[in-house]
Amino acid sequence: MILPQSGKYSADNSTVTMNHKDSKRLSQAVDQYLLQRIEQGYPDTYVNTKCKILQHFCLFVERQPKEWDEIFTLEILKEFMQQGNSNERRRAVRGLAKFLYQLKQISRPIPLKSRQKLPGIFEDYLHYCATARYDTEKTAQHIRRVLEAFYHYLGRNNLNLSAITIERIDAFNQEYNVAYARQSQKLNRSCLKLFLKYLYNEHRVLKRDIAALLNPPRIFHRTKAPCFLRTDEIQQLFDHMTLSTPADLRTNAIIHIAYTMGLRPQEICRLTLDDIQFSKAEMHIKHRKAGSPVTLPIPLKTLKAIVAYLVGGRPENNYRELFLQCQRPNGPVNQPNVSYAIKTCMRKAGLPKEATPYRLRHTHAQHLLEAGVSVFEIKEMLGHDDIEATKRYLHIHIKLMKRVILGELV
């Protein structure tokens, strides 16, 4: 896949203003991107279309006085889209930008919309979220929206960030969350709470820990408390699992990880081959909801299920993610894929309709409790940042009640 050599390209005979080094680097990046698409099994028509569009993109940016870091911006993309086939052009350039971002050749992919430059402390926190907490781009964008609204609230009310009070925080939450659903309100409050905690702990901008005063009531997705699977239901689930197809092998490994290690669906989909040490039977979980990486032992049955998938079910390609799509181009699975695989298997096993993928996580927590593990140890293994969250996962220990109250030997 050879692109035109960089040089003088202009209808008005003007000289190319992009420097030769960046022009060559861009051409090589396009070649690498298209080669990856070919290796992943994309059809020729798809590759040829992307090739033509990206050739035009190279010529387009070569005529502009832009440095490498200025090429993949929303403004450049909008200008390029105005020249025709806007949807195809948007998808092609965004795909290339995402590819370069994954290779760490650009600082971030092209944002969905123009974003406001916030004051230093706000931008420092967003950088902290990306580098220290491993937040996804989608999560970072949500945090930015909340911080932008908070920054404008401070400006409208002539408030200094260092002198903010809990009353003002409550007023902002009430004003900002009025149009949001309950779960979104919870997420917005959490974003602001973590920012306030960062201001107090990392920079001492706040004189007191206001985040500790923000304790809104817990909001659950369901009206009923979380439930766990009984022993016979777990046996029923595994008895109905088949291992005849690559998808079956993948689901088997996913369910073993969810049940024996208590990982969330979003943590499972982010696992990579580099996170597993087969010789030590250990798994490093670096992308956690609470931002606290941990290394966990892998039970023998779970390790065998992972190996079975790697040998007989995982497609061969250059992705480092553990679980991949079964259909070409075999990209990494996402959270809905993991949840759907678990839920479908539960339905086939005849478990109740209200059984959800998170029940395997609840079951794992319950079994740890029954095995004598302390609530504080369970908190660390589940990746919670609040002990109260762990307590809500745990249910009445029936066997312990019988032993203490009735004097039964269990």
C-alpha positions as CSV (number, residue, x, y, z in Angstrom):
1,M,0.0,0.0,0.0
2,I,2.0,2.9,-1.3
3,L,1.0,6.5,-0.9
4,P,2.1,9.4,-3.1
5,Q,5.5,10.7,-2.2
6,S,5.4,14.0,-0.2
7,G,6.3,17.1,-2.1
8,K,4.6,20.0,-3.8
9,Y,0.8,19.4,-4.0
10,S,-1.3,22.4,-4.7
11,A,-3.7,23.6,-7.3
12,D,-2.4,27.2,-7.0
13,N,1.3,26.0,-7.3
14,S,2.0,27.0,-3.7
15,T,4.7,25.2,-1.8
16,V,3.9,22.5,0.7
17,T,4.1,24.1,4.2
18,M,4.0,20.8,6.3
19,N,7.6,19.8,7.1
20,H,9.0,16.8,5.3
21,K,9.6,14.7,8.5
22,D,5.9,14.9,9.6
23,S,4.7,14.3,6.1
24,K,6.7,11.1,5.8
25,R,5.6,10.1,9.3
26,L,2.0,10.5,8.3
27,S,2.3,8.5,5.2
28,Q,4.0,5.6,7.1
29,A,1.2,5.8,9.7
30,V,-1.4,5.4,7.1
31,D,0.4,2.4,5.6
32,Q,0.6,0.8,9.0
33,Y,-3.0,1.4,9.7
34,L,-4.2,0.0,6.4
35,L,-1.9,-3.1,6.8
36,Q,-3.4,-3.7,10.2
37,R,-6.9,-3.6,8.7
38,I,-5.8,-6.1,6.0
39,E,-4.3,-8.5,8.7
40,Q,-7.6,-8.2,10.7
41,G,-9.5,-9.5,7.7
42,Y,-11.3,-6.4,6.5
43,P,-12.5,-6.8,2.9
44,D,-10.7,-5.3,-0.1
45,T,-13.5,-2.8,-0.8
46,Y,-13.2,-1.5,2.7
47,V,-9.4,-1.1,2.6
48,N,-9.4,0.5,-0.9
49,T,-12.0,3.1,0.2
50,K,-10.1,4.0,3.3
51,C,-6.8,4.1,1.3
52,K,-8.2,6.7,-1.1
53,I,-9.7,8.8,1.6
54,L,-6.5,8.8,3.7
55,Q,-4.4,9.6,0.6
56,H,-6.6,12.7,0.2
57,F,-6.2,13.4,3.9
58,C,-2.4,13.3,3.6
59,L,-2.5,15.8,0.7
60,F,-4.9,18.0,2.6
61,V,-2.8,18.3,5.7
62,E,0.5,18.7,3.8
63,R,-0.8,22.0,2.4
64,Q,-1.2,23.4,5.9
65,P,1.4,24.8,8.3
66,K,0.6,22.2,11.0
67,E,2.9,20.3,13.3
68,W,2.4,16.6,14.1
69,D,0.4,17.3,17.3
70,E,-1.9,19.7,15.4
71,I,-3.0,17.2,12.6
72,F,-5.6,15.1,14.5
73,T,-7.9,17.8,15.8
74,L,-11.6,18.3,15.5
75,E,-11.0,21.6,13.5
76,I,-8.8,19.8,10.9
77,L,-11.4,17.0,10.6
78,K,-14.2,19.4,10.0
79,E,-12.3,21.2,7.3
80,F,-11.5,17.9,5.6
81,M,-15.1,16.7,5.8
82,Q,-16.3,19.8,3.9
83,Q,-14.6,18.5,0.7
84,G,-17.1,15.7,0.2
85,N,-18.2,12.2,1.5
86,S,-18.3,13.7,5.0
87,N,-19.4,10.5,6.9
88,E,-16.8,8.3,5.2
89,R,-14.1,10.9,5.7
90,R,-14.9,11.2,9.4
91,R,-14.8,7.5,10.0
92,A,-11.5,7.0,8.1
93,V,-9.7,9.8,9.9
94,R,-11.1,9.0,13.3
95,G,-10.0,5.4,12.8
96,L,-6.5,6.4,11.9
97,A,-6.4,8.7,14.9
98,K,-7.6,6.0,17.3
99,F,-4.9,3.6,15.8
100,L,-2.2,6.2,16.5
101,Y,-3.5,6.9,20.0
102,Q,-3.3,3.2,20.8
103,L,0.3,3.2,19.6
104,K,0.9,6.3,21.8
105,Q,2.0,8.3,18.8
106,I,-0.6,11.1,19.6
107,S,-1.7,12.3,23.0
108,R,-5.4,11.6,22.4
109,P,-7.9,10.6,19.7
110,I,-10.0,13.2,18.0
111,P,-12.7,14.4,20.4
112,L,-16.4,14.2,19.5
113,K,-16.8,17.9,19.9
114,S,-14.8,21.0,20.6
115,R,-13.8,21.2,24.2
116,Q,-13.0,24.2,26.4
117,K,-9.6,24.7,27.8
118,L,-10.0,24.7,31.6
119,P,-7.7,26.3,34.2
120,G,-4.5,24.4,35.1
121,I,-5.8,22.6,38.2
122,F,-8.8,21.2,36.2
123,E,-6.6,20.0,33.3
124,D,-4.1,18.6,35.8
125,Y,-6.9,16.5,37.3
126,L,-8.0,15.2,33.9
127,H,-4.4,14.2,33.2
128,Y,-4.3,12.5,36.6
129,C,-7.5,10.5,35.7
130,A,-6.0,9.3,32.5
131,T,-2.5,8.4,33.8
132,A,-3.1,7.3,37.4
133,R,-6.6,6.0,37.4
134,Y,-6.6,4.6,33.8
135,D,-10.0,6.1,33.0
136,T,-11.3,5.4,29.5
137,E,-11.7,8.2,27.0
138,K,-15.5,8.0,27.4
139,T,-15.1,8.4,31.2
140,A,-12.7,11.3,30.8
141,Q,-15.2,13.1,28.5
142,H,-17.9,12.7,31.1
143,I,-15.6,14.0,33.9
144,R,-14.7,17.0,31.7
145,R,-18.4,17.9,31.2
146,V,-19.0,17.9,34.9
147,L,-15.9,20.0,35.6
148,E,-16.8,22.5,32.8
149,A,-20.2,23.0,34.4
150,F,-18.6,23.4,37.8
151,Y,-16.1,25.9,36.5
152,H,-18.9,28.0,34.9
153,Y,-20.9,27.8,38.2
154,L,-18.0,29.2,40.1
155,G,-17.6,32.0,37.6
156,R,-21.3,32.9,37.6
157,N,-21.3,33.2,41.3
158,N,-17.9,34.9,41.7
159,L,-16.6,32.0,43.8
160,N,-13.0,31.1,44.5
161,L,-12.2,27.4,44.3
162,S,-10.2,27.5,47.5
163,A,-13.1,29.0,49.4
164,I,-15.8,26.7,48.2
165,T,-18.2,25.3,50.9
166,I,-20.4,22.2,51.2
167,E,-23.5,24.4,50.8
168,R,-22.2,25.6,47.5
169,I,-21.4,22.1,46.4
170,D,-24.9,21.0,47.3
171,A,-26.4,24.0,45.4
172,F,-24.3,23.1,42.3
173,N,-25.4,19.4,42.4
174,Q,-29.0,20.4,42.7
175,E,-28.7,22.8,39.8
176,Y,-26.7,20.6,37.5
177,N,-28.5,17.3,38.1
178,V,-32.0,18.6,37.6
179,A,-32.3,17.2,34.0
180,Y,-30.5,13.9,34.7
181,A,-31.8,10.5,35.6
182,R,-31.1,9.1,39.0
183,Q,-28.1,6.9,37.9
184,S,-26.6,9.8,36.0
185,Q,-27.0,12.1,39.0
186,K,-25.1,9.5,41.0
187,L,-22.3,9.4,38.5
188,N,-22.1,13.2,38.3
189,R,-21.8,13.5,42.1
190,S,-19.1,10.9,42.1
191,C,-17.1,12.8,39.5
192,L,-17.2,16.0,41.5
193,K,-16.5,14.2,44.8
194,L,-13.3,12.6,43.4
195,F,-12.2,16.0,42.1
196,L,-12.7,17.6,45.5
197,K,-10.8,14.8,47.1
198,Y,-8.0,15.4,44.6
199,L,-7.9,19.1,45.4
200,Y,-7.6,18.3,49.1
201,N,-5.2,15.4,49.1
202,E,-2.9,16.2,46.2
203,H,-2.7,20.0,46.1
204,R,-4.2,21.2,49.4
205,V,-6.3,23.8,47.5
206,L,-9.1,23.2,49.9
207,K,-8.7,23.8,53.6
208,R,-10.9,20.9,54.6
209,D,-11.9,17.6,53.1
210,I,-15.3,18.6,51.7
211,A,-15.5,15.3,49.7
212,A,-15.9,13.5,53.0
213,L,-19.1,15.4,53.7
214,L,-20.7,14.3,50.4
215,N,-22.6,11.1,51.3
216,P,-25.6,10.9,49.0
217,P,-27.9,7.9,49.5
218,R,-27.0,4.8,47.6
219,I,-29.0,4.3,44.3
220,F,-29.3,0.7,43.0
221,H,-30.2,-0.3,39.5
222,R,-32.8,-2.6,40.9
223,T,-35.3,-2.1,43.7
224,K,-34.3,-5.4,45.3
225,A,-31.0,-5.9,47.1
226,P,-28.3,-7.8,45.1
227,C,-28.6,-11.6,45.1
228,F,-26.2,-14.4,44.8
229,L,-26.5,-17.9,43.2
230,R,-27.0,-20.9,45.5
231,T,-24.8,-24.0,45.2
232,D,-27.3,-25.9,43.1
233,E,-27.7,-23.0,40.7
234,I,-24.0,-22.7,40.2
235,Q,-23.8,-26.4,39.4
236,Q,-26.8,-26.0,37.1
237,L,-25.0,-23.2,35.2
238,F,-21.8,-25.2,34.6
239,D,-23.7,-28.4,33.7
240,H,-25.4,-26.6,30.8
241,M,-22.2,-25.1,29.4
242,T,-20.9,-26.6,26.1
243,L,-17.4,-26.3,24.7
244,S,-18.1,-27.1,21.0
245,T,-17.4,-23.7,19.4
246,P,-14.8,-20.9,19.9
247,A,-17.7,-18.7,21.3
248,D,-18.4,-21.5,23.9
249,L,-14.8,-21.7,24.9
250,R,-14.7,-17.9,25.3
251,T,-17.9,-17.8,27.4
252,N,-16.6,-20.7,29.6
253,A,-13.4,-18.7,30.4
254,I,-15.4,-15.5,31.0
255,I,-17.8,-17.2,33.4
256,H,-15.0,-18.9,35.3
257,I,-13.2,-15.6,35.8
258,A,-16.4,-13.8,36.9
259,Y,-17.4,-16.6,39.3
260,T,-14.0,-17.6,40.8
261,M,-12.4,-14.1,40.8
262,G,-15.3,-11.7,41.1
263,L,-14.3,-9.4,38.3
264,R,-16.7,-6.9,36.8
265,P,-17.6,-7.3,33.1
266,Q,-15.7,-4.1,32.2
267,E,-12.6,-5.5,34.0
268,I,-12.9,-8.8,32.1
269,C,-13.1,-7.1,28.7
270,R,-9.9,-5.1,29.5
271,L,-7.7,-8.1,30.4
272,T,-4.7,-8.6,28.2
273,L,-2.3,-11.5,27.6
274,D,0.3,-9.5,29.5
275,D,-1.8,-9.5,32.6
276,I,-1.6,-13.3,33.1
277,Q,1.4,-15.0,34.5
278,F,0.7,-18.7,33.7
279,S,3.7,-20.0,35.6
280,K,2.6,-18.4,38.8
281,A,-1.2,-18.7,38.2
282,E,-1.6,-15.0,38.8
283,M,-3.6,-12.3,37.1
284,H,-2.8,-8.5,37.4
285,I,-6.0,-6.4,37.3
286,K,-4.7,-2.9,36.4
287,H,-8.0,-1.3,35.1
288,R,-10.3,-1.2,38.1
289,K,-13.3,0.9,38.9
290,A,-11.8,2.4,42.0
291,G,-8.4,2.8,40.4
292,S,-6.5,0.4,42.7
293,P,-4.6,-2.3,40.7
294,V,-4.3,-5.7,42.3
295,T,-2.7,-9.1,41.6
296,L,-5.0,-12.1,42.3
297,P,-4.4,-15.8,42.2
298,I,-6.1,-17.8,39.4
299,P,-7.9,-21.0,40.5
300,L,-6.8,-24.1,38.6
301,K,-10.1,-24.6,36.9
302,T,-10.2,-21.0,35.7
303,L,-6.6,-21.2,34.5
304,K,-7.5,-24.4,32.5
305,A,-10.6,-22.6,31.0
306,I,-8.4,-19.7,29.9
307,V,-5.8,-22.0,28.3
308,A,-8.6,-24.0,26.5
309,Y,-9.8,-20.7,25.0
310,L,-6.4,-19.6,24.0
311,V,-5.6,-22.9,22.3
312,G,-9.0,-23.7,20.7
313,G,-11.0,-20.5,20.5
314,R,-8.9,-17.3,20.3
315,P,-8.3,-16.0,16.8
316,E,-4.7,-15.4,15.7
317,N,-3.9,-11.7,15.3
318,N,-1.8,-8.9,16.9
319,Y,-4.3,-7.8,19.6
320,R,-3.0,-8.2,23.1
321,E,-6.5,-8.2,24.7
322,L,-7.4,-11.6,26.1
323,F,-10.9,-11.9,24.7
324,L,-11.7,-11.2,21.1
325,Q,-14.7,-11.2,18.8
326,C,-15.4,-14.5,17.1
327,Q,-16.4,-12.7,13.8
328,R,-13.9,-11.0,11.6
329,P,-12.0,-8.7,12.0
330,N,-11.9,-10.3,15.5
331,G,-11.4,-7.1,17.5
332,P,-11.4,-7.0,21.3
333,V,-14.8,-7.6,23.1
334,N,-16.4,-4.8,25.0
335,Q,-18.5,-4.7,28.2
336,P,-21.9,-5.4,26.5
337,N,-20.3,-8.5,24.8
338,V,-19.1,-9.9,28.1
339,S,-22.5,-9.2,29.9
340,Y,-24.5,-10.7,27.0
341,A,-22.4,-13.9,26.9
342,I,-22.9,-14.5,30.6
343,K,-26.6,-13.6,30.6
344,T,-27.3,-15.8,27.5
345,C,-25.6,-18.8,29.2
346,M,-27.6,-18.2,32.4
347,R,-30.8,-18.2,30.3
348,K,-29.9,-21.5,28.6
349,A,-29.2,-23.0,32.0
350,G,-32.7,-22.2,33.1
351,L,-31.7,-19.7,35.9
352,P,-34.3,-17.1,36.9
353,K,-34.9,-14.2,34.5
354,E,-33.7,-11.7,37.1
355,A,-30.3,-13.4,37.2
356,T,-27.7,-10.9,35.9
357,P,-23.9,-11.1,35.2
358,Y,-23.2,-9.3,38.5
359,R,-24.7,-12.2,40.4
360,L,-21.5,-14.1,39.8
361,R,-19.6,-11.3,41.4
362,H,-22.1,-11.3,44.4
363,T,-21.7,-15.0,44.6
364,H,-17.9,-14.8,44.7
365,A,-18.2,-12.2,47.6
366,Q,-20.6,-14.4,49.5
367,H,-18.4,-17.5,49.2
368,L,-15.4,-15.5,50.5
369,L,-17.5,-14.5,53.5
370,E,-18.5,-18.1,54.2
371,A,-14.9,-19.2,53.9
372,G,-14.0,-16.9,56.8
373,V,-12.5,-14.0,54.8
374,S,-12.9,-10.6,56.6
375,V,-15.0,-7.9,55.0
376,F,-11.9,-5.7,54.7
377,E,-10.1,-8.3,52.7
378,I,-13.1,-8.8,50.5
379,K,-13.2,-5.1,49.9
380,E,-9.7,-5.1,48.5
381,M,-10.3,-8.2,46.4
382,L,-13.5,-6.7,44.9
383,G,-11.8,-3.4,44.2
384,H,-14.1,-1.2,46.3
385,D,-12.9,2.2,47.6
386,D,-15.6,2.2,50.3
387,I,-16.3,-0.5,52.9
388,E,-20.0,0.4,52.8
389,A,-20.1,-0.7,49.1
390,T,-18.7,-4.1,50.1
391,K,-21.2,-4.6,52.9
392,R,-24.1,-4.2,50.5
393,Y,-22.7,-7.1,48.5
394,L,-22.8,-9.5,51.4
395,H,-25.9,-11.3,52.7
396,I,-26.9,-13.2,55.8
397,H,-24.6,-16.0,56.5
398,I,-27.2,-18.8,57.0
399,K,-24.7,-21.5,58.1
400,L,-23.1,-19.2,60.6
401,M,-26.5,-18.3,62.1
402,K,-27.4,-22.0,62.5
403,R,-24.1,-22.7,64.2
404,V,-24.4,-19.8,66.6
405,I,-28.1,-19.7,67.3
406,L,-29.2,-23.3,67.0
407,G,-25.9,-25.0,67.9
408,E,-25.9,-27.1,64.7
409,L,-22.7,-28.6,63.4
410,V,-22.5,-27.5,59.8
